[in-house]
Amino acid sequence: MSESKLRAVLLVAGAGSVLVLVNLFGLTGSLVGLAAMAAALVAARGARSRRGVAEVDWWKLLGAGVVLVGVGIPAGLVLETPGGLLAGVGGALGVIAVALALP
C-alpha cells in the first residue's frame, strides 16, 4: 500500500474516532464514526505488517478500538455510563493507533 493511500485511510479512521469521542451528533454520529473506523480497518489490512512508531502494532490497536466502540454503542443504549466509557476508550485507541501509524 502506498504512503498516500495509507494516509487517506488513516485520515478516515481518525475522523471516525473523533466522531465517536466528541459525540456531537449523538447516536447517528457515533454509528457513522464506527462505520468509518471499521472501513478504514478493512482498507488498511494490506499495510498491517508495517510497524508504527516504537514497533507498535497499530493495526491491532485500531481493531481493538473498533471492537470497543462496537460494544460500547449498544451498551450505551441500555447503560449510558459504561457504554459511553467503552465507546470513549475505543475512540481513544483509534486516535492513538492513527497517531502511531502515520508514515
C-alpha positions in Angstrom: 0.0 0.0 0.0 1.4 3.4 -0.9 2.0 6.0 1.7 -0.6 8.4 0.3 -3.3 5.7 0.3 -2.3 4.7 3.8 -2.5 8.4 4.9 -6.0 8.7 3.4 -7.2 5.5 5.2 -5.7 6.7 8.5 -7.5 10.1 8.0 -10.8 8.3 7.7 -10.1 6.2 10.8 -9.0 9.3 12.7 -12.1 11.2 11.7 -14.3 8.3 12.7 -12.6 8.1 16.1 -13.0 11.8 16.7 -16.7 11.5 15.8 -17.1 8.8 18.5 -15.1 10.7 21.1 -16.8 14.0 20.6 -20.3 12.6 20.4 -21.5 15.8 19.0 -24.1 14.2 16.7 -25.4 11.6 19.2 -26.1 8.1 18.2 -26.0 8.8 14.4 -22.6 10.4 14.7 -21.3 7.5 16.7 -22.6 5.0 14.2 -21.0 6.9 11.3 -17.7 7.1 13.3 -17.9 3.3 13.9 -18.5 2.7 10.2 -15.6 4.9 9.2 -13.3 3.2 11.7 -14.3 -0.3 10.5 -14.0 0.6 6.8 -10.5 2.0 7.5 -9.5 -1.1 9.4 -10.5 -3.3 6.5 -8.9 -1.0 3.9 -5.6 -0.9 5.9 -5.3 -4.7 6.2 -2.7 -4.6 3.4 -0.4 -2.3 5.5 -0.8 -4.1 8.8 2.6 -5.7 8.6 4.1 -2.2 8.6 5.1 -1.3 12.1 4.5 2.1 13.5 6.4 4.2 15.9 8.3 2.2 18.5 7.4 -1.0 16.7 3.8 -0.9 18.0 1.2 -3.0 16.1 -1.1 -0.1 15.2 -3.5 -2.3 13.2 -4.4 -4.5 16.2 -4.8 -1.3 18.3 -7.2 0.1 15.8 -9.0 -3.2 15.7 -9.4 -3.2 19.5 -10.8 0.3 19.2 -13.4 -0.8 16.6 -14.4 -3.7 18.9 -14.7 -1.5 21.9 -16.8 1.1 20.1 -18.9 -1.6 18.6 -19.7 -3.0 22.1 -19.9 0.5 23.7 -22.6 2.0 21.4 -25.3 -0.7 22.0 -24.3 -0.9 25.7 -24.7 2.8 25.9 -28.4 2.5 24.9 -29.0 0.3 27.9 -26.5 1.6 30.5 -25.3 5.1 29.4 -22.2 5.5 31.6 -20.5 2.1 31.0 -21.4 2.1 27.3 -20.1 5.7 26.9 -16.8 4.8 28.7 -16.3 1.7 26.4 -17.0 3.8 23.3 -14.7 6.6 24.6 -11.9 4.2 25.3 -12.3 2.7 21.8 -12.3 6.1 20.2 -9.2 7.0 22.1 -7.5 3.8 21.0 -8.4 4.6 17.4 -6.8 8.1 17.7 -3.7 6.6 19.3 -3.4 3.9 16.5 -3.7 6.6 13.8 -1.0 8.7 15.5 1.4 5.8 15.8 0.8 4.5 12.2 1.3 7.8 10.3 4.3 7.4 8.0 
